């Protein structure tokens, strides 16, 4: 099983152009722990008056690495 990366989508207004994706500096071992971290950090971000919305998210980082022959090709 892979590790999990906490992610927060932060927007300064209700327009997509104002949004930025921020990742954590740490990986965590479970999805539950990941969401606990990203929710906690999104709540802190919402305390700033310049933040319109902060959405906590998580992404699994898989253990599988594709072989070299697929490198350099667009998906």
N, C-alpha and C positions, 0 to 999 in steps of 0.2 A: 504494500500500500504506500502511496505517496505522502508527502508532507503538504500542509495547507498554508497558503499565503493570505494574510489579512489585506483587504483592499477597501478603500473608501472613495466614493464618488462625491466630490464636493462641488457645489454650484453657488455662485454669488448672486444669481438672478434666475428667473424661471425660463431661461433660454439655454439651449444646448451649448452654445458658443462660450458660455461662462463656466462650464464644468471642467474639472480636472480630476484625473484618477491618481490617487496616492496609495502607495503600497507600504506595508510595514517593513521594518528592517530585520524581522525575525520570521522563521517558519515555525509552525506548530504542528503537533502530531495528529490532532483530531479536528473534525469539522466543528464540533461543539465548541472547543477551545478557540478556534479561529473566529467564530461569530461572537463569542464573548469579548475577544480582543477588539474586533472591528466595531462592534456596537459601543463599547466603552470609549474608543477613540472618536467615533462619530458624535457621541454626546458631548465630548470636550470641544470638538470643532463647532458644534452648534451654539456654543457659548459666545463665539465671536460675532459681532454685529455685521461683519462683511460676508457671513455665510448664510445663504438662503436655504440650502438643503444639504444634508450629508447622509448618504446612503451606504450602510455597511454591507460589504460583500466578502466572499471568500473564493479562492481558486485553488483547486488541487494541483499540485506539482507532481506529475507522474514519474515513476521510476524508469519507464521504458524510454530508451533513446533510439531514434531511427538510425539505420546504418548509413555510412558515409555517402552512398550512391544517391540518396535523396537530398543531400545538402545542396543549397544554392538554387533550388527550384521553388517557384511560387506555388502556393496552394491553390 
